[in-house]
Amino acid sequence: MESRLSAAELATAADPLVIALACAGDDGAFAEIVRRRQGRVRKFMVHLCRQSSLSDDLAQQAFLTAWRSLAQLREVAAFDAWLKRIMISTWIGELRRRKLKYAGEPAPEDFGSAQDGTAERMDLDAALATLPDEMRLCVVLAYNDGMSHSEIARATRLPLGTVKSNIARGAARLRDQLAGYAGD
């Protein structure tokens, strides 16, 4: 379906309107959603896989799944939580398909601009790399995305106790590995 609004109008439109138009089959509105959220989705995937090209592929796969499933979205206000579940499912599916392990050293472009690529950020990402996949996912969702334990349990379909344990153990491991920054 052709866009009801021009690209310029979509670029300045409020999220609820753009999402509603996309749900109604407006291709241009969905393209605007992708433009607005692609950085966040890609960054989420980079935190988990540390592979630039793979994170791009997984982000694209998440958006493709969202596009195909858009009719299932019940409330416009729930879009971001719905997209987050798709992102998590995409990552878990990739883990199951390929039995992925964290890549070695990341490429500098995986960390965004020079302002974002500080030594602390790189050390944190390297420390995250040492966590098991499931633990890393729980830690990223809790600390990077601000999700509660129960939200993570629902999104990942892990038992609440497992989520709590993964976050507590993962945070403790990260604190131990990054203890040198305590004075900063």
N, C-alpha and C positions, 0 to 999 in steps of 0.2 A: 504494500500500500504506500502510495506517495505521502510525503510529509504534509501535514496540515499547516505547519508553520515553516517559515524559511529557516535556514541554518542560523542566521543572525538572531531571529526571534527565539529559537530553541536554546541558543547559547545563553540568553539572558532570562529565560523562563525559570520559574521555581521548580525544584525537584518534583514535587507531587504532580504537577501538570505534565512534565516530561515523562514521568513514569506512567501516568494514566494514558497518555497518548501511545506510549510504547506497548502497553497492555492491549490497546485497541488495534494494534497491528501497524503502527506508524514506524516505518524503517528509520526515518531521520531522527525520530525521538530516541529510538534504541541506540543509534549511533552516538547521540549526545550523551546518553547514559554511559556508554563505553568510554567516551572521551573524558567524562568527569571522574570515573572510577578506575580507569585502567592503571593509574599509578599505584593506587592502594592495593589493588588485586595483585599486580606484579610484585610489589614489595613484600606482600604476604608470602607469595610463592618463593621469592628469593631467600627470605628468612628460613624457609624450610628446606630448600634444595640446594641453594648456593650455586646454581648453574644458570647463567644469564639466559641462554637459549631455551633451556628447559622451563624456566620460570615464565618466559614469554609464551611458550607452547601451552603450559598449564593455565595461564591467564586466559588465553584465547579459547581454550577448551571450556573453561568455566563460563565465559561469556556466551559461547555457542550453546551450552546447556541451558543457560538462563534464557536465551532467545527462544529456544525450542520449548521451554517450560513456562514461558511468561503467562500463558492462559491459566496456569495453576495458582498464580499469585492472587490471594484473596483480598488483601488490603494494600493499598499504595504505601501506607505508612510502614508496612512490614518489609518493604523491598530490601533494605540493607541487611537485615537479619536473614532474609531468604537468600540473598546473594552470598552471605557469609557461609551458610550451610552448603551451598553449591561449591564454594571454594574449598571447604573442608572435605566434602565428598570427593571432589576432583583430586585433591592431594592424597587422600586415603586410597582411592582407586589406583592412583599411580604407584603408590607404595606396594599395593598388592600385586599389580601387574608386573612390575619390574624388580621388586624387592630392592628398592633404591637404598643406597647408603649415601651419606653426606659426601659431597665432593671434597677434594683436597683444598688447596688455597683458592680463595675466590679471586675473580678478576676485579680490578679496581672499579670498572664501570658497574659492577653489581651493587655498589654502595651509593650510587647517585652522585650528586655534586661533590666538589672538594670540601665544601662546608660540612656535608653529611659524612664524609669518609675519614673521620678522625681516627686516631689510633685506638681510642676507647671503643668506638663503634666496631672497628675491625676485631679488637680483642673480644668483645662481647659475642660477635658472630662466630669467632673461632671457638669460644667456650660453648656456645650453643651447639656447635658441630659435634662436640663430644657426648652430647646427650642422646640416648636412644630415641628413635623416631617418634614413638607415642608420647614420651615425656617431653620432647622438644615441641611437639604440636600443642600440648597442654600449656606449657610455659609461654609460648608465643601468644596463644589465645588469651591467657590470663594477663600477662604483663604488657604485651604490645597492643592487643586489641581491647583490653579492659573487660573481658567477659567474666561473669561470675562462674563459680564452680558448677552450679546447676545448669547454667547456659552451655558450658563446655560439655557437660555430660550429655545433654540433649543433642547438641550439634554433632558430637563425635560418636554417640551411642556407646560410650564407655560408662561403666558403673561409677556413681558419684565418688565412692571411696577410692577407686583407681585414679580418678581425676585429681582428687585432693592429695593423694600420695605422690602422684607424678609431679604436681606443682611444688609440693613441699620438698621433695628430694631434688628436683631439678633446680629450684632456687638455692638450696643448700650447696649443691655442686657448683653453681655459678658463683655464689659468694666466696667459696673456697678458692676457685680459680682466679677470681678477680679481686682477691683480698688486697693486692698492691694498690688498688685505687681508693681504698678506704680513707686515706689521708687527704684525697682531692676534694 
